[in-house]
Amino acid sequence: MSKQGAIIISLDFELNWGVHDVISLEQYRENLLGVREAIPQMLELFHRFDIHATWATVGMLFCENKKELLDSLPSLQPNYENSNFSPYKKLNVVGENELIDPFHYAKSLIKQIENYPNQEIATHTFSHYYCLEEGQNEKSFEADLQAALRIANSNGHVFKSIVFPRNQTNQSYLQVCKKYGIQCYRGNELGWPYRASRYHSEGIMKRALRLLDSYLNVCGHDTYRISEVETKPVVNLPSSRFLRPYIAKLRILEPLRLRRIKKGITYAAQKGEVFHLWWHPHNFGKNIDENIRFLTEILQLVSNLRNEYGFESLSMAEASDLVSKVKRE
């Protein structure tokens, strides 16, 4: 397999814990409710095309009710300078359970994911923790990770992979991840527009270039060989492309968006490299039919490339295991 290509698919599963800081619940209500229809459809597609995927899940989503949520909070919480980044400031608006508040609980959805083969449950930290923002530090990150591990273990999961919220990879925190058994993380794409940064320091130029790169090959395919992956202190599995959701106003550009992703995946298969595709389940919560059709085209291509080139589908943990095997040989 080290000479064959692979696709990694990872999803940042966060619901309103991940959008509370910049978008109001009312603005994103349709996406957050629609995710409960979108996830089963995604799982069916993954099953149909034999796709191994990683669901990086915010720890708070495992909680069944408000009492469990409050009992699960970490002993030390970040004191962000921008209080909008802290979910702990908004616990008073969280409902009692998933039936009453489908925006902050997702145990039923996690159970659906568990019932499908080849789906990895990973961590997206306990509280959608921002590793580069002012006011947090390594100790509060460690407490957050401990809380995420506890809630996962109580639900029968052992985390092997982590996806850092907003892709804010803090290199000094990787040793903490290793200490608690995390073996890999999703790193950032190599180009300047994708470098890890604080939310409010990204700037219009970086965002504009990322948007343009979704439709035209501005920054390359961002694929890589398994043998070239960084492994210290934990395995880095960089992203290749964010699967942006369908936007009606930009529908005329949809063929370009699809071609951009397909060309990258095909390039990876032909060169024996890795293509790491990622998105949020709630991205599919609006315009579900259009997003599912788009994903179906991508996965059909993956299936064709599997037959032609031996192109594999791997979860992050599986890819990490493969990296370690290749490095030993």
Secondary structure as UniProt FT lines:
FT   TURN            2..3
FT   STRAND          6..13
FT   HELIX           15..17
FT   TURN            18..22
FT   HELIX           25..48
FT   TURN            49..50
FT   STRAND          53..57
FT   HELIX           59..62
FT   HELIX           66..71
FT   HELIX           83..85
FT   HELIX           87..93
FT   TURN            98..100
FT   TURN            102..104
FT   HELIX           107..114
FT   TURN            117..118
FT   STRAND          119..123
FT   TURN            131..132
FT   TURN            134..135
FT   HELIX           138..154
FT   TURN            155..156
FT   STRAND          161..162
FT   HELIX           165..167
FT   HELIX           171..173
FT   HELIX           174..179
FT   TURN            180..181
FT   STRAND          184..185
FT   HELIX           192..194
FT   HELIX           199..201
FT   HELIX           203..213
FT   TURN            214..215
FT   HELIX           226..228
FT   STRAND          235..236
FT   STRAND          241..242
FT   HELIX           248..253
FT   HELIX           254..271
FT   STRAND          274..279
FT   HELIX           281..284
FT   HELIX           288..309
FT   STRAND          312..314
FT   HELIX           316..328
//
